Amino acid sequence: MDDNSLMNRTTWNTRNRAARRGLAAATVLVLAALGTAPAVAQQSTGAPESPHSAAAHGRGTLLDITPVADLGRADVARFLASGGMDTDTVRHGLRAYRLTYRTITPQGAPTIATGLLALPKGGPHRLDLVSDTHGTMAHRDYAPSVGEDFGRFAPYLHASAGRAVAAPDYLGLGKGPGRHPYMDTKSSVTASVDMLRATRTAALRLDRPLTGDVYASGFSQGGQVAMALGKALDSGVDRHFRLRALAPVSGPYDIEHAETPGLFDGSVNDTSGIFYMTYFLTAQNRLHPLYKDPSEVFREPYAGIVDDLFDTNHTEEQIIPALPATLKELLTDDYYRQVQHPTGALLAAVRAQDGNCAWKPGVPVHLYSSSGDTDVPIANARNCAADLAAHGVEAPVTDQGSAGHNATYMKSGPQIVRWFDTVAARR
């Protein structure tokens, strides 16, 4: 998949929707024939939870397991190849499940979230685990546990290579309630950690227990989440999990000094830049006091529609045509200048997401990006590598050359699988 903007992904989604429906229908037939769904559903309900059990009400408590895919090796290879991905690392078929689990909101209140668990058919009985965190998604049904879309390429790739995969939908996407707090790294990490906990329980119930070793990766928004999750795991956020390697792809690690300047120097294309900035501002305003009324930030008629466009029920195909062609047409003059030189609440919102590379990982780190990416410029990865180097960690940056944003993952994914294999062989 050769692309240079977010618009190319919407084209891919539209072109492949019928094929995905056919694959999903085939999956349902397979699951029905195997009788898998009733058996797992019965496992997921279990006995009533004890009110005295801390685990029964704690973060990461597994609430439900729903089968969503049962694919042979050839099926997986065809799906990955449809995105232009190298399929040489496909060794197994897979079974995939939607997990529903307890977690918390950005404010710390109890909520639920969903995510995708993918397990290989075959391979070792006890499985290493890949945490895969996905990129920007506007519609909740594009999340990995629901849609047979771009969000399943990485989980299927890693599961078919012989590892379990935990792919959180994040808050407000998939079957979780509310809106998605886009680019709120802290809550994406809590949802991801709790997904790992739910995955550990589900894997035991499905008789594919985990070793406890975690290989973390993620793409775009998920690249940033992967870096922050890696830091949490490396610092011992949960004693059941040991971070072994970290391989994020095209993450916006430096919004202040790389991503935002790219909106004005041409390194970020207009279509993607407008989409990301509108999503960021409307979501962050629910967490930070950026504005009291959208008209303070957005020109009309956009001030009256932007919040509803990003309600998690609109697709990118619907959102992008509703937005203007340039950032200057979208924002008021005052806020256009504010985005160029952030201060106050906007600067605080940006800096709350930055800085996730400023630590010293105790595991190998490999960054992937491309010079041709005009969604998340390679300056993000280079700045991340510089932050890691300042803390005594050498993290190579693999440049995929002229590849566009999504194509960068398609080239990087199989390389990451092979690198994870190499790291695992050193144990």
C-alpha angles and dihedrals in degrees: 000000000000111000142153102188147026089263091069090059091053088052090051091049092051094045093050101039094098091048091050091051089053092050091047091050091051090050092053090051092050093048091048091050091050093046088228100139099059093046095051094041089056090050092051095056098048124154121335112279116255113242087218094056114100090199091056091065100026134108114280094026108153113235104172145001118207122181112231106165142021111181135170122226092262091050091054092048091051092050093050092044090054087069094047095257126152107248100194091110093055103114104151145028117243148215120218132197138188110233122202114200146161121265139141139264123242086267092053098253119140116265140146133248138183135221144168124263113194121189127187121238101237130356123105119343092234110053136208112228132234117202107208119187117193133226132249115319125173101186117063093222092063089068116116097252093053114028128055086221140115090305092070099055094083097042092048092045094054096039092051087053090060107268133108113247129210111195113177119208089212122226118317095013129095109012096332119118128251131014127319113258091221116212093001094138096187096059092041088057094049090049090048095049090048090049088056089053093049089047091055090055094044093048090054091050091049091050095245101109120193127243092218093243113127128198109193125208137151142165132236107324084010091054089063091045090050091055092050092043090050089055091050093049093044089053091054103256088162124018092213093067131065118191110226105172141356124214115165122175127216097337122174091236094157111040093162100051105023115017101042095042086052089066089066105033097052098252090112116056117237098241095054095037093055092045094049095043094049091048091047096049096045093046096042091049088069089058103032129034096250096145142347095215127024090231088071088067110019130054120233134297088026095056089067097050112030097086093051092045090062097047091116090252097085123080126224087250088061098039102048098056089049092059126074127257098250139034090237090060090049102047133054115250092254095050093043087060090044092056090049091052108019120206137161119005094357092054090047091052091050095046091048087067099039129076098056092128094054098097140078112256116206090212135061116280126200122182124204127198141128139237088225095058110115095175098059109013118222089244086082092062093042091051089048091052089050091052091050091047090053086059093049100263123122110211115179117220114218109208112207090200118220095001115129123232102281093033087058089066093044089057095039100046099073090042089055091050090054092046091050088051089054093048092048091051090060094062 
